[in-house]
Every structure is written in structure tokens, then in C-alpha cells.
Amino acid sequence: MLKTIIVILLILVLISLASSLVFLFIDRGKPGKKRILYGLGFRVTLGAILLILIIYGVSTGQLGNEAPLG
């Protein structure tokens, strides 16, 4: 369940990044538009939630490193 939530958050971060790129080209030269800024805030929020979930998963043992050479 936790891995699914993490993957969904990663996909949302990528979608937000792509939409901000589109808004960057559309809003070029229009200083009143703040869609890029709002996209950045949304992406930072998603990144913070993602980081908290990863830390929680590692600390509870739901996520871990199972490298065969380690």
C-alpha cells in the first residue's frame, strides 16, 4: 500500500513538472501570471509528503534495501 502511494506521488510530481513547463512557454512575457509559482509550491508540497512517507516506510520496515551484494 505504501509503495503504491509513493508511486502515485512520483507520477503527480512529474505531471506537475510537465504542466509548469507548458505554463512557462505559454506565460512568457506576462508578469501577472503566477501559474509557474503555484506549480512549484504544489511540487514542493508533494516532495515533502513523499520524503515523509519514505522516512516513515524505512523506519517501520515497510521499505528497505534488499540488495543481494550488501
N, C-alpha and C positions, 0 to 999 in steps of 0.2 A: 504494500500500500504506500509506504513512504517513498519507494523508488518511483512509483507512478506519479506521485505528486511532484517529485523533483524533475522528472522528465517533462511534465506539463509546464512547470515554471520555466524551464530552459526554453521550451518552444515559445512561450509567451514573451520571453526576453528577446528572442530572435525576431518575432513578429513586431515587437515594439521598435527594435533597431531598424528593421526594414521600413516601417512606416515613418520613422524620423528621417531616414534618408530621402524618402519621397517628399516629405514636407520641406526638407532642406532645399530641394530643387524647385518646388512649387512656390515657396515663400521667399525666394531670393529677391532682395531689394525692398522688402516690405517690413520695416522695423516694428510695426504694430502687431505682427503675428507672433504668437508665443507657443505654437504647437510643438516646436522642437524642444523647448524648455519643459513643457508638460510631459513630453515623451521621455525626456531624460529623468525627470522626477519619478515617473512610473517605473522606468528601468532600474533606477537605484533602489526603489522600494522592493521590486521583485528580487533584485540581487541580495538585498539584506534578508528577506524572508528565506531565500534559497540558502544563504550561508547559515542562518539559524537552524534550518532543517537538517543540513548536512552535519553540523556540530551535534545536534540532538541525536541523529542517527548513528554517528560514530560513538558517542558517549553511551548510548543504550545498547550498542552491539548490533543494531539492525543493518548498519552499513559497516563494511570492514575491508581490509586488504587481504585477499586470499591468493597472493602471488606464489606460484609453485617454487620459485627460486629463493624466496625470502626465508 
